[in-house]
Amino acid sequence: MLDFIKEYLPIAESLFVILGVAFVVVQIRQQAKIANADHDRQRKQATIDYYNSLLSSSYQFLDDIGGRKLDLSSVNSDKKLRKSVIRYLSRLERLSVGIATDVYDFEILYLMSGRLLIKKYRQFEDYINEVRIDKDAPMLYKEFELLAEKLEKYKEKYPKLTADEITKVAQPTSFRRRTRR
């Protein structure tokens, strides 16, 4: 019996080492998956937080700007309007850079305000194009323009997208039928 144990002990040791390594690999993969999910959740929360702060800190600018379509001459003719437009567009540009660099989550932004941001870009489009020429700065507010284009394409591709479809939340079939009629 002792000879049997001596003969098979190295095999058993190797087997336990292999099982231990496999266990560690599985644990590392699970931890990486958890970390990625947490990072994704934090990125989505940061998007919501930044957009909410943008709204709360920009209400005066939006009151000054109103819903009118803007061009360079109308903006430059009113000092207060000019200041509001520049500050508001700067904030939208920062948001757009955050989306472009994956600091913020595009799909969450789309759900929260995609259509509004497209509308805002259209409102400012003439002004942006004219100020680029006037200042010889073709990249001015470029990220906001690219974001508006991306939002427009996404809207065309997913016209009726909802949060549960993005997050793949499973709902009972009867609930889906009731809510989608």
MOBELCOR-V521189 format. One line per field, one symbol per residue. ss: DSSP state (h for helix, s for strand, l for the rest). phi: phi as a letter, one per 30 degrees, with the letter a starting at -180 (. if undefined). A space follows every 10 residues. Layout:
ss = ???
phi = ???
//
This chain:
ss = lhhhhhhhhh hhhhhhhhhh hhhhhhhhhh hhhhhhhhhh hhhhhhhhhh hhhhhhhhhh hhhhhlllll lhhhhhllhh hhhhhhhhhh hhhhhhhhhh lllllhhhhh hhhhhhhhhh hhhhhhhhhh hhhhllllll lhhhhhhhhh hhhhhhhlll llhhhhhlll llhhhhhhhl l
phi = .ddddddcdd dddddddddd dddddddddd dddddddddd dddddddddd dddddddced dddddicddc bddddddbed dedddddddd ddddeddddd cidccdddde ddaedddddd dddcedeedd dddechbdcd hddddddddd dddddddbdb dbdddddidd beeddddddc d
//
